[in-house]
């Protein structure tokens, strides 16, 4: 199973984000926009795991999550990786709740490393909204003013990602309460 750990974004917030995505998609730029149902905040990409690894990692993830209280997140501001001149990923930033997401991601990184998961370079809390297929100007997209209401985060979700020609399909495998 190809997997990742994430924070779900409520449907009402995804609707706000998706309206922005639809307005930008009309421009016909070479950007693969994220589907409505796939909008989430990734904490850690795990890659391929089997049922045995899932069984071994679940108590670690659960233990980390239990150390945190539910918190609030607000999506605000647009950005890209690695930079506007060579943008490959467009994202919506996080102002409120950013530190909590960083703390949880840092603990996941440290503890899951003991099971052999590859370390990530650096965690930057964000919600991916598009992937750029070939170089195109994004300055005017980044000038957009996109923000959404605050929402509560009370769990982390382990998801599988099934790659299909139309795009990935995500399925919840397990939920870890904060």
N, C-alpha and C positions, 0 to 999 in steps of 0.2 A: 504494500500500500504506500502510495506517495502521500505524505502527511505534513501538516503544519499545526502550530498552536496559535490561536487567534482570540481576539475580542470581537464579539458580534456587535453590529451596529443596528439599532432598532429600525423597523420599516419606515417610520415617519422621517427619520434622518436620512435614510437611503433615498427616499423620494426627493428630498431637497437636492441631494448630491446628483441624483440621476437626471433631474431636470437640467442641471448645468451641463452634464455630459451630453444630453440630447441636443442642447443648443450648440455645443461645440462640434458635435458629430456632423451637423449639417454643413460644416465648412469643407468637408471632404479631404482633410489632411490625412497623411498616412499614419494614423494613430489607431491602435486597437483599443477601444474603450472597454472598460470593465462592465460586465453585465450587472444589472440591478441586484440580482440575487447573490452575486459574488462580492459585493462591497463589504469589506471587513478590515480590521487592523491586525496585521500579522505580528506576532510576538517572536516566533521562532519557526523557521522552515526546517523540518526534520528530514525530508527526503524519504527514501524507501525504507519502510520498517515492516517487520512481520509481526504476527500475533504475540510471539514470545517477547519481542522488544517492547511492544505495547504494554504487556503485562508487567515488565520490569520498570518501565518509566512511569506508569500511572501513579504509583505511590509517591514518587519524587515530585511530580507535578502537583498532586493533591496536597502534599505537605507544604509546598511553596505557597500555593493559593490560600491555604488556611491561615498563613501568617499575615494576610492582607484583609483589610475591611473593604466593603464596597466603596467605590469612589465615583466621582463625576468626570466626564470627558466632554470637551467641546472641540469640534472641528472648525478650523479657521485658517484661511490663508492658503495660497497655492504655491507650489514649488516643483522642482524637478531634480532628478539624479542623472548624471553627475553634475551637470551645470547647464545653463541656458544655451550655450553655444553648441553643445553636444548632447542635448537632452535625449534620454532613453526611456525614462519613467516620469510620468506626471503624477503629482500627489496633492492631497489636501492635508494641511498640517494640523497639529493639535496644540492648542494653547493650554486649556485647563485639563489636568489629568496627565500631562506629559511626564512628570516626574514619577508618578506611580507606575505608568507603563514601562518607563526605563528601569525602575527598580525590579519589577517582576521579570522583565526580559533578561536583566542581568543575572538574576538568581537562576532562571531557567538555563541560561547559557552556561553558568558555572556548574550546576548540578548535572545537567544532561551531558556535559562534556565527560563526566566520569563513566558514562555508558558508551562513549565512543562517538558521539555526535560531533560533526565538524563545527569548529568555532566560526562565528560570523565576525566580520571585520569590526563593525560598529553598529549599534542599534540607533535608529532615528525614528521615533514614533510618527507614523503617517498612515493615511489611507490611500492606496494606489487607485487612481482613476483611469489611467491610460498608459499604454506601452507604445513607444514610437518605433515604427517599423523601419523607416528611413528618414534621414535628417530632414527636418522641416523647422520653420521659425515658430517659436512658442512664446515669444515675448508678450504678444497681445493676450494669449491665454493666461499667462502668469499675472497679467495686470487685472484680471477679473477679481471681483470681490465676492468670495464665496465663504459663507459661514453658516453654521446650523445651531439649533438649540442644544443646550447641555443635555446629556443623557447619562443614566446610571450604568455602571459596570459592576456586575455582581458575580461574574464567572469568567473562566477561560475555557475555550472549546478546542478539543482535538478534532481536526477535520481531515478527511481524505480528499485527495484531488484526483479526479479521473479525467485524463486528457482525452478530449474528443475533437473532431475536426471543427466543430462550431465554437469550441472553447472549453475550458475546464468546467467540470461539474463537481461541486463540493458537497460532502456529506458529513454530518456530525457523527463522530464515533464515540465521544465521551465528553462530559461536561464536568468541570471542576469548580465548585463553589468557592467564593472568597469568604 
